[in-house]
Amino acid sequence: MSETPDPEVIELAAKVFDLARRGESDALAAYVDAGVPADLTNDRGDSLLMLAAYHGHAGAVTALVGRGADPDRANDRGQTPLAGAVFKGENAVIEALLAAGANPSSGTPSALDTARMFGKADLLELFGAR
């Protein structure tokens, strides 16, 4: 039996996802420290980390992975935060994700595939591709 989520819970989740999109690292960290799951996902499987990475917020990425967010967690389309950052050209986010142990080969398309697709030789080198 499926229960309908409490409207207050839905409102809180929407607020936390907005914090990730806007890169409000301190507020986001405070919510995670207070019990919001670091790997919380929305209805499309986008995690807080995915939203922060895709919108170019390296500080929020660092705050989330420092609190246990999985740097390789893919969304419902198989995309990882690292692939999103490569697609968007967010170099500071790419560096933060790699420092957190993100795997350039994870996801579909992977960050490696995305770098190849867009001819980003500097990233291919960074990822150790030949």
C-alpha positions as CSV (number, residue, x, y, z in Angstrom):
1,M,0.0,0.0,0.0
2,S,1.5,3.3,-1.1
3,E,1.1,6.3,1.2
4,T,0.7,9.9,-0.1
5,P,3.7,11.9,1.1
6,D,3.0,14.7,3.6
7,P,2.7,18.1,1.8
8,E,5.3,19.5,4.3
9,V,7.8,16.8,3.3
10,I,7.2,17.6,-0.4
11,E,7.7,21.3,0.3
12,L,10.9,20.7,2.2
13,A,12.3,18.4,-0.5
14,A,11.5,21.0,-3.2
15,K,13.4,23.6,-1.0
16,V,16.4,21.4,-0.6
17,F,16.5,20.7,-4.4
18,D,16.4,24.4,-5.1
19,L,19.3,25.0,-2.7
20,A,21.3,22.4,-4.7
21,R,20.4,24.1,-8.0
22,R,21.4,27.5,-6.6
23,G,24.6,26.2,-5.0
24,E,23.7,27.4,-1.5
25,S,26.4,25.2,0.1
26,D,26.0,26.2,3.7
27,A,22.2,25.8,3.8
28,L,22.4,22.6,1.9
29,A,25.0,21.2,4.2
30,A,22.9,22.2,7.2
31,Y,19.9,20.3,5.9
32,V,22.0,17.2,5.2
33,D,23.6,17.5,8.7
34,A,20.1,17.7,10.1
35,G,19.1,14.4,8.5
36,V,18.2,15.0,4.8
37,P,19.8,12.1,2.9
38,A,22.9,13.2,1.0
39,D,21.7,11.1,-1.9
40,L,18.1,12.4,-2.0
41,T,16.7,12.2,-5.5
42,N,13.8,13.8,-7.3
43,D,11.2,12.2,-9.5
44,R,13.7,12.0,-12.4
45,G,16.3,10.4,-10.2
46,D,18.5,13.5,-10.1
47,S,20.3,13.6,-6.8
48,L,21.2,16.8,-5.0
49,L,24.7,16.2,-6.2
50,M,23.6,16.0,-9.8
51,L,21.7,19.3,-9.6
52,A,24.6,21.1,-7.9
53,A,27.1,19.7,-10.5
54,Y,24.9,20.4,-13.5
55,H,24.4,24.0,-12.4
56,G,28.1,24.6,-11.8
57,H,28.3,24.8,-8.0
58,A,31.7,23.2,-7.0
59,G,31.3,24.3,-3.4
60,A,27.9,22.5,-3.1
61,V,29.4,19.5,-4.8
62,T,32.2,19.4,-2.2
63,A,29.8,19.9,0.7
64,L,27.6,17.0,-0.5
65,V,30.4,14.5,-1.2
66,G,31.9,15.4,2.1
67,R,28.6,14.3,3.7
68,G,28.5,11.0,1.9
69,A,26.8,11.8,-1.5
70,D,27.8,9.2,-4.1
71,P,29.7,10.9,-6.9
72,D,28.8,8.1,-9.3
73,R,25.1,7.9,-8.7
74,A,23.3,8.0,-12.0
75,N,19.8,9.5,-12.6
76,D,17.0,7.7,-14.3
77,R,18.5,8.4,-17.7
78,G,21.9,6.8,-16.7
79,Q,23.7,10.2,-16.4
80,T,26.2,10.9,-13.7
81,P,27.1,14.2,-12.1
82,L,30.5,14.0,-13.7
83,A,29.0,13.5,-17.2
84,G,26.7,16.5,-16.6
85,A,29.6,18.7,-15.5
86,V,31.5,17.7,-18.7
87,F,28.5,18.4,-20.8
88,K,28.1,21.9,-19.2
89,G,31.9,22.6,-19.2
90,E,32.0,23.1,-15.5
91,N,35.8,22.6,-14.9
92,A,35.7,23.4,-11.1
93,V,32.9,20.9,-10.6
94,I,34.8,18.3,-12.7
95,E,37.9,18.7,-10.4
96,A,35.7,18.5,-7.3
97,L,34.0,15.3,-8.5
98,L,37.3,13.7,-9.5
99,A,38.8,14.6,-6.1
100,A,35.8,12.8,-4.5
101,G,36.5,9.7,-6.5
102,A,34.0,10.0,-9.4
103,N,34.7,7.4,-12.1
104,P,34.8,9.0,-15.6
105,S,33.6,5.6,-17.1
106,S,30.4,5.5,-15.0
107,G,27.0,6.2,-16.6
108,T,25.5,6.3,-20.0
109,P,26.9,8.2,-21.7
110,S,29.9,8.4,-19.3
111,A,31.9,11.5,-18.7
112,L,34.6,9.9,-20.9
113,D,32.1,9.3,-23.7
114,T,30.8,12.9,-23.3
115,A,34.3,14.3,-23.5
116,R,35.0,12.3,-26.6
117,M,31.7,13.4,-28.2
118,F,32.6,17.1,-27.7
119,G,36.2,16.8,-28.6
120,K,37.5,17.8,-25.1
121,A,41.0,16.6,-25.4
122,D,42.1,18.3,-22.1
123,L,39.4,16.3,-20.2
124,L,40.3,13.1,-22.0
125,E,43.9,13.6,-20.8
126,L,42.6,14.4,-17.3
127,F,40.6,11.2,-17.3
128,G,43.6,9.2,-18.4
129,A,42.1,8.3,-21.8
130,R,44.3,7.6,-24.8
